[in-house]
Amino acid sequence: MFLAVAAGLLLTVSTSRLLAADAASKEVTITGKALCTKCALHESSECQTAIQTEKDGKTITYYLTPNDTAKAFHKNICSTPEQVTATGTVTEKDGKKMLTVSKIEPVKS
């Protein structure tokens, strides 16, 4: 009896972790203003790309995780913010939304 309960509990915990991991790995697409965390936001000592969006009247800032895609795009927005569409996975770190981009491009007018 004890083993059956323990096995059921383990299965529930494992399933919850898999669902959480699946939700974290789901790609999303956001559109907003890309800008530099150092030059435009004055939040860091090193350049990094962030994307700000509006939802329900609140500004949400997504900080791009440094990867090849984010680093290659940064030169486009370091001195001049621009509207972009980005696709990637969102996680949270230290209360900040982190976006690991797989694709980022300027919004075409």
N, CA, C and O atoms as a GROMACS GRO file, in nm:
protein
  436
    1MET      N    1   0.082  -0.119   0.000
    1MET     CA    2   0.000   0.000   0.000
    1MET      C    3   0.087   0.126   0.000
    1MET      O    4   0.064   0.218  -0.078
    2PHE      N    5   0.187   0.130   0.088
    2PHE     CA    6   0.275   0.244   0.097
    2PHE      C    7   0.349   0.266  -0.035
    2PHE      O    8   0.364   0.380  -0.080
    3LEU      N    9   0.394   0.156  -0.097
    3LEU     CA   10   0.465   0.168  -0.224
    3LEU      C   11   0.375   0.223  -0.334
    3LEU      O   12   0.421   0.301  -0.418
    4ALA      N   13   0.250   0.186  -0.334
    4ALA     CA   14   0.157   0.235  -0.435
    4ALA      C   15   0.135   0.386  -0.420
    4ALA      O   16   0.132   0.460  -0.518
    5VAL      N   17   0.121   0.431  -0.296
    5VAL     CA   18   0.103   0.574  -0.270
    5VAL      C   19   0.229   0.650  -0.309
    5VAL      O   20   0.221   0.756  -0.372
    6ALA      N   21   0.344   0.599  -0.271
    6ALA     CA   22   0.472   0.664  -0.304
    6ALA      C   23   0.491   0.670  -0.455
    6ALA      O   24   0.536   0.772  -0.507
    7ALA      N   25   0.459   0.563  -0.524
    7ALA     CA   26   0.473   0.560  -0.670
    7ALA      C   27   0.378   0.662  -0.734
    7ALA      O   28   0.415   0.731  -0.829
    8GLY      N   29   0.257   0.671  -0.684
    8GLY     CA   30   0.160   0.768  -0.737
    8GLY      C   31   0.206   0.911  -0.715
    8GLY      O   32   0.190   0.996  -0.802
    9LEU      N   33   0.261   0.937  -0.600
    9LEU     CA   34   0.313   1.070  -0.568
    9LEU      C   35   0.430   1.106  -0.659
    9LEU      O   36   0.438   1.218  -0.710
   10LEU      N   37   0.519   1.011  -0.679
   10LEU     CA   38   0.635   1.033  -0.766
   10LEU      C   39   0.589   1.061  -0.909
   10LEU      O   40   0.645   1.149  -0.975
   11LEU      N   41   0.491   0.988  -0.956
   11LEU     CA   42   0.438   1.009  -1.091
   11LEU      C   43   0.377   1.148  -1.103
   11LEU      O   44   0.396   1.215  -1.205
   12THR      N   45   0.304   1.193  -1.002
   12THR     CA   46   0.243   1.326  -1.004
   12THR      C   47   0.349   1.435  -1.008
   12THR      O   48   0.336   1.529  -1.086
   13VAL      N   49   0.452   1.424  -0.926
   13VAL     CA   50   0.560   1.522  -0.924
   13VAL      C   51   0.633   1.523  -1.057
   13VAL      O   52   0.662   1.630  -1.111
   14SER      N   53   0.663   1.407  -1.112
   14SER     CA   54   0.732   1.398  -1.241
   14SER      C   55   0.650   1.460  -1.352
   14SER      O   56   0.704   1.532  -1.436
   15THR      N   57   0.520   1.433  -1.355
   15THR     CA   58   0.432   1.489  -1.457
   15THR      C   59   0.426   1.641  -1.445
   15THR      O   60   0.427   1.711  -1.546
   16SER      N   61   0.419   1.693  -1.322
   16SER     CA   62   0.416   1.838  -1.301
   16SER      C   63   0.542   1.904  -1.353
   16SER      O   64   0.536   2.010  -1.416
   17ARG      N   65   0.656   1.842  -1.329
   17ARG     CA   66   0.783   1.898  -1.378
   17ARG      C   67   0.789   1.894  -1.529
   17ARG      O   68   0.837   1.990  -1.591
   18LEU      N   69   0.741   1.787  -1.590
   18LEU     CA   70   0.741   1.779  -1.736
   18LEU      C   71   0.650   1.886  -1.796
   18LEU      O   72   0.686   1.949  -1.896
   19LEU      N   73   0.533   1.906  -1.736
   19LEU     CA   74   0.442   2.010  -1.787
   19LEU      C   75   0.503   2.148  -1.772
   19LEU      O   76   0.490   2.231  -1.861
   20ALA      N   77   0.570   2.174  -1.660
   20ALA     CA   78   0.635   2.304  -1.640
   20ALA      C   79   0.748   2.322  -1.740
   20ALA      O   80   0.765   2.431  -1.795
   21ALA      N   81   0.825   2.218  -1.765
   21ALA     CA   82   0.935   2.226  -1.861
   21ALA      C   83   0.880   2.248  -2.001
   21ALA      O   84   0.938   2.324  -2.080
   22ASP      N   85   0.768   2.182  -2.034
   22ASP     CA   86   0.707   2.197  -2.165
   22ASP      C   87   0.656   2.340  -2.183
   22ASP      O   88   0.673   2.398  -2.290
   23ALA      N   89   0.594   2.397  -2.080
   23ALA     CA   90   0.545   2.535  -2.088
   23ALA      C   91   0.660   2.632  -2.106
   23ALA      O   92   0.647   2.730  -2.181
   24ALA      N   93   0.771   2.608  -2.039
   24ALA     CA   94   0.887   2.697  -2.050
   24ALA      C   95   0.953   2.686  -2.186
   24ALA      O   96   1.015   2.782  -2.232
   25SER      N   97   0.941   2.571  -2.252
   25SER     CA   98   1.008   2.553  -2.379
   25SER      C   99   0.921   2.590  -2.498
   25SER      O  100   0.966   2.584  -2.612
   26LYS      N  101   0.796   2.630  -2.474
   26LYS     CA  102   0.706   2.668  -2.581
   26LYS      C  103   0.747   2.804  -2.637
   26LYS      O  104   0.765   2.900  -2.562
   27GLU      N  105   0.763   2.811  -2.769
   27GLU     CA  106   0.803   2.936  -2.831
   27GLU      C  107   0.686   3.034  -2.838
   27GLU      O  108   0.572   2.995  -2.862
   28VAL      N  109   0.718   3.160  -2.816
   28VAL     CA  110   0.622   3.268  -2.827
   28VAL      C  111   0.676   3.371  -2.925
   28VAL      O  112   0.797   3.376  -2.950
   29THR      N  113   0.589   3.453  -2.979
   29THR     CA  114   0.631   3.562  -3.066
   29THR      C  115   0.580   3.692  -3.005
   29THR      O  116   0.462   3.705  -2.974
   30ILE      N  117   0.672   3.788  -2.989
   30ILE     CA  118   0.634   3.918  -2.933
   30ILE      C  119   0.675   4.028  -3.029
   30ILE      O  120   0.770   4.014  -3.106
   31THR      N  121   0.604   4.137  -3.023
   31THR     CA  122   0.637   4.255  -3.103
   31THR      C  123   0.648   4.372  -3.007
   31THR      O  124   0.561   4.392  -2.922
   32GLY      N  125   0.755   4.450  -3.021
   32GLY     CA  126   0.774   4.564  -2.934
   32GLY      C  127   0.896   4.644  -2.974
   32GLY      O  128   0.953   4.623  -3.081
   33LYS      N  129   0.935   4.736  -2.887
   33LYS     CA  130   1.050   4.821  -2.914
   33LYS      C  131   1.176   4.756  -2.857
   33LYS      O  132   1.185   4.732  -2.737
   34ALA      N  133   1.273   4.729  -2.945
   34ALA     CA  134   1.402   4.675  -2.903
   34ALA      C  135   1.495   4.791  -2.872
   34ALA      O  136   1.506   4.887  -2.949
   35LEU      N  137   1.562   4.781  -2.758
   35LEU     CA  138   1.656   4.885  -2.720
   35LEU      C  139   1.768   4.826  -2.634
   35LEU      O  140   1.761   4.712  -2.590
   36CYS      N  141   1.871   4.906  -2.613
   36CYS     CA  142   1.989   4.861  -2.540
   36CYS      C  143   1.972   4.886  -2.390
   36CYS      O  144   1.931   4.995  -2.349
   37THR      N  145   2.003   4.785  -2.310
   37THR     CA  146   1.988   4.800  -2.165
   37THR      C  147   2.090   4.897  -2.107
   37THR      O  148   2.066   4.956  -2.002
   38LYS      N  149   2.202   4.916  -2.175
   38LYS     CA  150   2.304   5.010  -2.127
   38LYS      C  151   2.277   5.150  -2.181
   38LYS      O  152   2.268   5.246  -2.104
   39CYS      N  153   2.266   5.162  -2.312
   39CYS     CA  154   2.259   5.294  -2.376
   39CYS      C  155   2.123   5.362  -2.364
   39CYS      O  156   2.117   5.484  -2.346
   40ALA      N  157   2.014   5.287  -2.373
   40ALA     CA  158   1.880   5.347  -2.371
   40ALA      C  159   1.813   5.337  -2.234
   40ALA      O  160   1.753   5.433  -2.187
   41LEU      N  161   1.825   5.220  -2.170
   41LEU     CA  162   1.757   5.201  -2.041
   41LEU      C  163   1.843   5.239  -1.920
   41LEU      O  164   1.791   5.261  -1.811
   42HIS      N  165   1.974   5.246  -1.940
   42HIS     CA  166   2.068   5.278  -1.832
   42HIS      C  167   2.052   5.183  -1.713
   42HIS      O  168   2.056   5.225  -1.597
   43GLU      N  169   2.033   5.052  -1.743
   43GLU     CA  170   2.014   4.952  -1.641
   43GLU      C  171   2.134   4.861  -1.621
   43GLU      O  172   2.141   4.786  -1.523
   44SER      N  173   2.229   4.865  -1.714
   44SER     CA  174   2.343   4.773  -1.705
   44SER      C  175   2.472   4.843  -1.746
   44SER      O  176   2.470   4.950  -1.806
   45SER      N  177   2.582   4.779  -1.712
   45SER     CA  178   2.712   4.836  -1.748
   45SER      C  179   2.760   4.782  -1.883
   45SER      O  180   2.859   4.832  -1.938
   46GLU      N  181   2.691   4.681  -1.936
   46GLU     CA  182   2.726   4.624  -2.066
   46GLU      C  183   2.603   4.627  -2.156
   46GLU      O  184   2.490   4.621  -2.109
   47CYS      N  185   2.628   4.636  -2.286
   47CYS     CA  186   2.518   4.635  -2.382
   47CYS      C  187   2.448   4.500  -2.384
   47CYS      O  188   2.512   4.395  -2.380
   48GLN      N  189   2.318   4.505  -2.389
   48GLN     CA  190   2.233   4.387  -2.401
   48GLN      C  191   2.103   4.434  -2.463
   48GLN      O  192   2.062   4.548  -2.441
   49THR      N  193   2.038   4.350  -2.538
   49THR     CA  194   1.911   4.388  -2.601
   49THR      C  195   1.795   4.354  -2.509
   49THR      O  196   1.791   4.249  -2.446
   50ALA      N  197   1.699   4.446  -2.504
   50ALA     CA  198   1.573   4.423  -2.434
   50ALA      C  199   1.462   4.462  -2.530
   50ALA      O  200   1.481   4.545  -2.619
   51ILE      N  201   1.346   4.401  -2.512
   51ILE     CA  202   1.230   4.435  -2.592
   51ILE      C  203   1.119   4.474  -2.495
   51ILE      O  204   1.085   4.398  -2.404
   52GLN      N  205   1.062   4.592  -2.517
   52GLN     CA  206   0.952   4.639  -2.433
   52GLN      C  207   0.822   4.630  -2.510
   52GLN      O  208   0.812   4.674  -2.625
   53THR      N  209   0.721   4.573  -2.444
   53THR     CA  210   0.587   4.561  -2.501
   53THR      C  211   0.487   4.622  -2.404
   53THR      O  212   0.519   4.646  -2.288
   54GLU      N  213   0.368   4.646  -2.452
   54GLU     CA  214   0.260   4.699  -2.368
   54GLU      C  215   0.152   4.593  -2.355
   54GLU      O  216   0.112   4.531  -2.453
   55LYS      N  217   0.105   4.572  -2.232
   55LYS     CA  218  -0.006   4.479  -2.209
   55LYS      C  219  -0.090   4.536  -2.096
   55LYS      O  220  -0.040   4.561  -1.986
   56ASP      N  221  -0.216   4.557  -2.123
   56ASP     CA  222  -0.309   4.612  -2.024
   56ASP      C  223  -0.257   4.742  -1.962
   56ASP      O  224  -0.272   4.764  -1.842
   57GLY      N  225  -0.197   4.827  -2.045
   57GLY     CA  226  -0.147   4.956  -1.998
   57GLY      C  227  -0.016   4.950  -1.921
   57GLY      O  228   0.029   5.052  -1.869
   58LYS      N  229   0.045   4.833  -1.912
   58LYS     CA  230   0.172   4.818  -1.840
   58LYS      C  231   0.283   4.783  -1.938
   58LYS      O  232   0.261   4.710  -2.034
   59THR      N  233   0.402   4.836  -1.912
   59THR     CA  234   0.518   4.803  -1.994
   59THR      C  235   0.582   4.675  -1.941
   59THR      O  236   0.612   4.664  -1.822
   60ILE      N  237   0.602   4.580  -2.030
   60ILE     CA  238   0.669   4.455  -1.996
   60ILE      C  239   0.802   4.454  -2.070
   60ILE      O  240   0.807   4.474  -2.191
   61THR      N  241   0.909   4.430  -1.996
   61THR     CA  242   1.042   4.426  -2.056
   61THR      C  243   1.093   4.283  -2.059
   61THR      O  244   1.098   4.215  -1.957
   62TYR      N  245   1.132   4.238  -2.178
   62TYR     CA  246   1.193   4.107  -2.199
   62TYR      C  247   1.341   4.130  -2.224
   62TYR      O  248   1.377   4.202  -2.317
   63TYR      N  249   1.427   4.070  -2.144
   63TYR     CA  250   1.571   4.083  -2.160
   63TYR      C  251   1.620   3.965  -2.243
   63TYR      O  252   1.596   3.850  -2.207
   64LEU      N  253   1.687   3.993  -2.354
   64LEU     CA  254   1.731   3.885  -2.440
   64LEU      C  255   1.851   3.813  -2.380
   64LEU      O  256   1.950   3.875  -2.341
   65THR      N  257   1.839   3.682  -2.372
   65THR     CA  258   1.950   3.599  -2.326
   65THR      C  259   2.060   3.608  -2.431
   65THR      O  260   2.032   3.589  -2.550
   66PRO      N  261   2.183   3.635  -2.390
   66PRO     CA  262   2.291   3.646  -2.489
   66PRO      C  263   2.312   3.513  -2.562
   66PRO      O  264   2.360   3.416  -2.503
   67ASN      N  265   2.278   3.511  -2.690
   67ASN     CA  266   2.310   3.398  -2.777
   67ASN      C  267   2.351   3.457  -2.911
   67ASN      O  268   2.350   3.580  -2.927
   68ASP      N  269   2.387   3.376  -3.007
   68ASP     CA  270   2.436   3.427  -3.135
   68ASP      C  271   2.333   3.516  -3.205
   68ASP      O  272   2.370   3.618  -3.263
   69THR      N  273   2.206   3.478  -3.201
   69THR     CA  274   2.100   3.556  -3.267
   69THR      C  275   2.086   3.694  -3.203
   69THR      O  276   2.080   3.795  -3.273
   70ALA      N  277   2.082   3.698  -3.071
   70ALA     CA  278   2.067   3.826  -2.999
   70ALA      C  279   2.189   3.915  -3.020
   70ALA      O  280   2.176   4.035  -3.044
   71LYS      N  281   2.307   3.856  -3.010
   71LYS     CA  282   2.430   3.934  -3.026
   71LYS      C  283   2.442   3.992  -3.167
   71LYS      O  284   2.482   4.107  -3.183
   72ALA      N  285   2.408   3.913  -3.267
   72ALA     CA  286   2.419   3.960  -3.406
   72ALA      C  287   2.321   4.074  -3.434
   72ALA      O  288   2.352   4.163  -3.514
   73PHE      N  289   2.205   4.073  -3.370
   73PHE     CA  290   2.105   4.176  -3.395
   73PHE      C  291   2.133   4.305  -3.318
   73PHE      O  292   2.088   4.412  -3.360
   74HIS      N  293   2.205   4.298  -3.208
   74HIS     CA  294   2.221   4.413  -3.119
   74HIS      C  295   2.272   4.538  -3.189
   74HIS      O  296   2.229   4.649  -3.155
   75LYS      N  297   2.362   4.523  -3.284
   75LYS     CA  298   2.419   4.642  -3.352
   75LYS      C  299   2.310   4.725  -3.419
   75LYS      O  300   2.330   4.845  -3.442
   76ASN      N  301   2.196   4.664  -3.451
   76ASN     CA  302   2.087   4.737  -3.517
   76ASN      C  303   2.015   4.832  -3.423
   76ASN      O  304   1.953   4.928  -3.468
   77ILE      N  305   2.021   4.807  -3.292
   77ILE     CA  306   1.940   4.887  -3.199
   77ILE      C  307   2.020   4.956  -3.090
   77ILE      O  308   1.962   5.026  -3.007
   78CYS      N  309   2.150   4.938  -3.087
   78CYS     CA  310   2.229   4.992  -2.976
   78CYS      C  311   2.215   5.143  -2.962
   78CYS      O  312   2.199   5.194  -2.851
   79SER      N  313   2.220   5.214  -3.073
   79SER     CA  314   2.209   5.360  -3.063
   79SER      C  315   2.070   5.412  -3.100
   79SER      O  316   2.035   5.525  -3.064
   80THR      N  317   1.990   5.332  -3.170
   80THR     CA  318   1.857   5.375  -3.210
   80THR      C  319   1.757   5.262  -3.190
   80THR      O  320   1.762   5.162  -3.262
   81PRO      N  321   1.666   5.275  -3.093
   81PRO     CA  322   1.564   5.172  -3.072
   81PRO      C  323   1.480   5.152  -3.198
   81PRO      O  324   1.463   5.244  -3.278
   82GLU      N  325   1.427   5.030  -3.214
   82GLU     CA  326   1.343   5.004  -3.330
   82GLU      C  327   1.240   4.897  -3.299
   82GLU      O  328   1.262   4.810  -3.215
   83GLN      N  329   1.127   4.904  -3.369
   83GLN     CA  330   1.020   4.805  -3.353
   83GLN      C  331   1.066   4.672  -3.413
   83GLN      O  332   1.118   4.668  -3.525
   84VAL      N  333   1.045   4.564  -3.339
   84VAL     CA  334   1.087   4.433  -3.384
   84VAL      C  335   0.980   4.329  -3.353
   84VAL      O  336   0.889   4.350  -3.273
   85THR      N  337   0.993   4.216  -3.420
   85THR     CA  338   0.918   4.097  -3.387
   85THR      C  339   1.021   3.990  -3.355
   85THR      O  340   1.114   3.967  -3.432
   86ALA      N  341   1.005   3.925  -3.239
   86ALA     CA  342   1.101   3.824  -3.195
   86ALA      C  343   1.027   3.697  -3.156
   86ALA      O  344   0.917   3.701  -3.101
   87THR      N  345   1.090   3.584  -3.185
   87THR     CA  346   1.036   3.454  -3.149
   87THR      C  347   1.138   3.383  -3.063
   87THR      O  348   1.257   3.383  -3.093
   88GLY      N  349   1.090   3.322  -2.955
   88GLY     CA  350   1.180   3.249  -2.867
   88GLY      C  351   1.107   3.195  -2.746
   88GLY      O  352   0.984   3.195  -2.742
   89THR      N  353   1.183   3.148  -2.649
   89THR     CA  354   1.124   3.093  -2.527
   89THR      C  355   1.146   3.190  -2.412
   89THR      O  356   1.251   3.253  -2.402
   90VAL      N  357   1.046   3.200  -2.325
   90VAL     CA  358   1.051   3.292  -2.212
   90VAL      C  359   1.071   3.215  -2.082
   90VAL      O  360   1.004   3.114  -2.057
   91THR      N  361   1.164   3.264  -2.001
   91THR     CA  362   1.183   3.212  -1.866
   91THR      C  363   1.187   3.332  -1.773
   91THR      O  364   1.184   3.447  -1.819
   92GLU      N  365   1.193   3.307  -1.644
   92GLU     CA  366   1.204   3.416  -1.548
   92GLU      C  367   1.328   3.394  -1.464
   92GLU      O  368   1.353   3.284  -1.416
   93LYS      N  369   1.407   3.500  -1.448
   93LYS     CA  370   1.529   3.493  -1.368
   93LYS      C  371   1.539   3.620  -1.286
   93LYS      O  372   1.538   3.730  -1.341
   94ASP      N  373   1.549   3.606  -1.156
   94ASP     CA  374   1.560   3.720  -1.065
   94ASP      C  375   1.447   3.821  -1.086
   94ASP      O  376   1.469   3.942  -1.078
   95GLY      N  377   1.327   3.770  -1.114
   95GLY     CA  378   1.211   3.856  -1.132
   95GLY      C  379   1.202   3.924  -1.268
   95GLY      O  380   1.113   4.006  -1.290
   96LYS      N  381   1.293   3.890  -1.360
   96LYS     CA  382   1.292   3.948  -1.494
   96LYS      C  383   1.253   3.843  -1.596
   96LYS      O  384   1.287   3.726  -1.582
   97LYS      N  385   1.181   3.887  -1.699
   97LYS     CA  386   1.147   3.798  -1.809
   97LYS      C  387   1.266   3.790  -1.904
   97LYS      O  388   1.313   3.891  -1.956
   98MET      N  389   1.315   3.668  -1.924
   98MET     CA  390   1.428   3.644  -2.013
   98MET      C  391   1.377   3.577  -2.140
   98MET      O  392   1.304   3.478  -2.133
   99LEU      N  393   1.414   3.629  -2.255
   99LEU     CA  394   1.371   3.575  -2.383
   99LEU      C  395   1.493   3.521  -2.457
   99LEU      O  396   1.585   3.597  -2.490
  100THR      N  397   1.494   3.392  -2.482
  100THR     CA  398   1.600   3.330  -2.562
  100THR      C  399   1.546   3.326  -2.704
  100THR      O  400   1.461   3.244  -2.737
  101VAL      N  401   1.599   3.416  -2.789
  101VAL     CA  402   1.545   3.431  -2.924
  101VAL      C  403   1.601   3.327  -3.019
  101VAL      O  404   1.719   3.291  -3.014
  102SER      N  405   1.512   3.282  -3.106
  102SER     CA  406   1.554   3.197  -3.218
  102SER      C  407   1.546   3.279  -3.347
  102SER      O  408   1.607   3.244  -3.448
  103LYS      N  409   1.468   3.389  -3.340
  103LYS     CA  410   1.452   3.475  -3.457
  103LYS      C  411   1.414   3.614  -3.410
  103LYS      O  412   1.332   3.630  -3.319
  104ILE      N  413   1.475   3.715  -3.471
  104ILE     CA  414   1.439   3.855  -3.441
  104ILE      C  415   1.459   3.936  -3.568
  104ILE      O  416   1.561   3.922  -3.637
  105GLU      N  417   1.360   4.020  -3.598
  105GLU     CA  418   1.370   4.102  -3.718
  105GLU      C  419   1.290   4.231  -3.701
  105GLU      O  420   1.194   4.236  -3.625
  106PRO      N  421   1.332   4.336  -3.773
  106PRO     CA  422   1.260   4.463  -3.766
  106PRO      C  423   1.118   4.446  -3.820
  106PRO      O  424   1.093   4.365  -3.908
  107VAL      N  425   1.025   4.524  -3.765
  107VAL     CA  426   0.888   4.524  -3.814
  107VAL      C  427   0.888   4.604  -3.944
  107VAL      O  428   0.939   4.716  -3.950
  108LYS      N  429   0.830   4.545  -4.046
  108LYS     CA  430   0.822   4.614  -4.175
  108LYS      C  431   0.702   4.705  -4.175
  108LYS      O  432   0.592   4.663  -4.140
  109SER      N  433   0.722   4.830  -4.214
  109SER     CA  434   0.614   4.930  -4.214
  109SER      C  435   0.522   4.912  -4.330
  109SER      O  436   0.426   4.988  -4.345
   0.00000   0.00000   0.00000
